[in-house]
Amino acid sequence: MKELIVKASLECLDEVIDFVNKELDRNNCPSEFQGNIDLAVEEIFTNIANYAYRPASGSAAISIAVGEAIVIRFEDTGKPYNPLERPDPDLDKPLMERDIGGLGVFLVKKIMDKVDYTRIENKNVLVLTKKCGC
């Protein structure tokens, strides 16, 4: 796996997206996957940047491996939080009656083939997997 460690800050979002895209390009991954993967990476990294260390700051490690599947791993030592425990939003409710938040993680779960969370050695670890046959 290739790894990038950055400050968990929105200022680093472009660097994270570029890191992922370079690895996808290097492995000749189909372009139709790139936009969706960028959306998923942006959502997860933005959540880490906005919530993991609040009000303090910290870092995030992003790893990627490309083979028969694209596997992207996010690690932070911020507050314990499993985004997969949050219920999916009720899309049948009128927009003004819906709870705030949760739509981004819901979209990530729809885009990716598999999303896993674990808390290991004081770290939040979220792994996204997308089959692609690169």
N, C-alpha and C positions, 0 to 999 in steps of 0.2 A: 504494500500500500504506500502511496505517496502521501506525505503529510505536510500540512501548513499550520503553523501556530500564529495566531494574531490576537491582538487586543479585542475583547468582546465589545466592539463599538461599531455603530452604523458607518463610521468613517472607513471601516475595513471591508464593507460589503462588496465593493467592486473588486478588491483583491481576492476575496473568497470566490466570487463568481468566475473571475479570470482563471484562477487556479483550477477549478473544476472543469471549465471549458477547454483549457489547454490539454488536460488529460483525456477528455473525450475526443478532441480533435486528433491527438497523438495516436489514439486507438481506432481512428476512423469510424467512430460511432455514428449511426444514422442521424442526420440533422433533425429529423422529426422528434427525436427524444430530447434534444438539447433545450428547447424552450420550456418544456415541462419540468425537466430536471432543474433548470435555472430557477423556475418558480418555487419548486420545493426547497431548494437550497436557500433562496432568499427568505422564505418564510421561517425556516428553522433558525437560520443565523440571526435574523431580525429578532426573533423571540429571545434567543440567548442574549443578544446585545441589550435588549430593552428590559429584561426581567431577571436574568440569572444572578446578577451581583448587586442589584439595586439596594442601597444607594451607592455602594462601593463599585469598584471595577475589577476586572480580572481578564483572563484569556480564554480562548477557545481553540481547540485543535480540530482540524477538519482533515480527514483522510479519505482517499479514494482509491479504489481498485476497479479495473475494468477487465472483464473476461466475457464469459457467457452472460454475465449480469454486471450491472454497474452497482457498486456498493460504496455508499458514502456514509462515513461515521463522524458524528459530532460529539466532542467531549468538552465538558466544562466542570469546574469545581464549585459552581454556584449553588444556590439553594436547591435542595432536592425537589424535583418536579417531574412527574411523568405526564406528559401531555396526552398520552393515550387513555388516561383514566377519565378525562373530561368527556362527557357525553357529546355525541354528534349534535350539531344544531338542528332544530326542527324547521326544515325548509318549507313545511306546509303552513307555518304560522305567517301572518302578515309581517313584513319587514320591521315595522315599528314595535311589534310585540315580541320580537326575538331577543334573547339574551345577547349582551355584547361579548364578543370574543368567540374563539373556537372555530370560526369558519376557515381560517388558514390551515390549521392542522387537519381539519376535515378534508380540505382540498389535497393536501399532501398525501393523506391516506388513499384518496381516490386516484391520484397520479401514479404513485409508486405501487409496486407489486407487494411489497412487504415493508412494514415499519415496526421496529422493535425498540423498546426502552429497557435499560437496566441501570441500576445504581451500583457501581463497582468502586470500592476503595475511595469513597468520598467524591465520586465523579458521576455526573449525569452522562449517560452514553445513549445516544439515539442513532440507530442504524437504518438507513434507507436503502432499499434494494429495488432495482428495476431490471428485468430481463431484457436483453437487447441483442445478444449474439454478435457483439462487436468483433 
